[in-house]
Amino acid sequence: MKVVDAQVHPWAQGESTGHHRRDPITSAVLQKEMEAAGVDRVVLVPPLWDPHGNVYALEMARQLPDKFTVMGLLDAARPDAAQQLRHWRDQAGMRGVRFLLNTPDRIQPWADGLLDPLWPIAEETGLVVAMLAPGHLQIARQVAQAYPRLKLIVDHLGVPRGAVGATAFKHLPELLELAQFPNVRVKAVGVGDYAMDPYPFKSLEAPLRQVFDAFGADRVIWGSDLSRLHHSYAQCVAHFREHLPYLGEADLARVMGQNILDLLEWK
């Protein structure tokens, strides 16, 4: 089984904001942690606090293309955003794009219509789009319905930052409704941090079961969001591999890596 982490924020400069981890996650640091946790590959998602944006992640992917690939950030307010997106995968190591719609100022470009020209380009070019939109899953619904061939990932299972316990899954009915759109996947990232009980997070069995029942194992993608974890990387891996009894070996192989490999065409 290939274990592929679908979300780690790498950085060498800048200071993390809103995340537990303060020390930079450089290429060397990440490789060491991957080896200890049994992770084979990682999808790098550049953080906003890195002053170099996508550059550092792309350099990591260039140096180790069998270990790292990138889903980069694009500022929709750029005058050349549409042109940039059309040629997004011309950048070596770049396989997808992520849009952040999780604060009022980050939602504003969507409200202003700046993302409207980008969805059809992503659909036409086959680009994978990840969307962080907690509290605004209606945006994912609208986009998925309007662009049925767009490959869309809803990040963090739609859970708002900092939400724990029952509060973390108050939106679950809205998330599960998205399962009706075959082009929508969900990324189960660092879900142990949503639990109030310690590892192995027994309280998460029921809500995660609902997610798997709705989307099926083919449309659920595992990831760590390593910089946010309050538990160990190895526990984040083992939580899914060893403590979700309703997932068989074939389902686990898809969730823990094959789904994201296939989606990003990362052979």
C-alpha positions, 0 to 999 in steps of 0.5 A: 500500500502506497501511503500518500499524504494529500496535504502538507504545508512546507516552508523554509521562511516565514512564521506559521499562523494559526497552526500548531507547528512553529518550526519550518517544515523544510524538505529535510525535516519532512523527509525524516518525518515521512520515514518515521511515519511510513509515508511514501509521498506527499502533496505539497500545499504552499502556505500563505505565510511563506513569502515565496509562495509556490517557489519553495514547494516547486523546488522540493518537487523538482529535486524529488519528483518521486516524493513530492508534487504540488497543489499551488495557490493562485491569487484570483485577483491577479489581472493575469489569473486566467492566463496563469491557470490555463498554463498552470501545469506547465510548471514542473511539479505543479499538478493542481490548484487550491483556493482559500475561501475560509475568511471574509477577505478570502471569500471576497474575490469569489463574491466579486466574481473573480473566480468565475472565469477560472472554473471553466478553464480548470474544467477544460484543462482537467486541472484538479481544484481543492477548495477550503470553504468551511461554512460556505459549502454552498459555493462547492455545490454551485461550482460542482453543479455548474461544471460537472467535469471539474475535478473538485476536492472539498478540503478538511471535510468542510470543518471550520478551523478550531472546531472540535467535538460535535461542533466540528460536524454540525455541517455534516448534512450539508457536506453529505449532500455534495456526494450527489455530484460525482465530480466532488471528492472530500479530503479527510485531513488531520481529522484527529484534531477534531476529536476531544478524546485521545488517539485513536479518536473513537468519537470520530468513527461515526461521523467518518462512517457517514462520510464513507457511506455517502461518498464511497472509498473512491472519493475520500482522500486522506491527508495529515496537514502536518503543521496543524497536528496536535498528535504525532504523524505516525498516529495520524497515519495509523488512525485510518490504517488501523482504527476504522474497522469498516474499511477493508484493505482495498478501500484503505489502499485507495483512501491512503494514496491511490485516490490522490495518485489517480486524481493528480495523474501522479504515476 
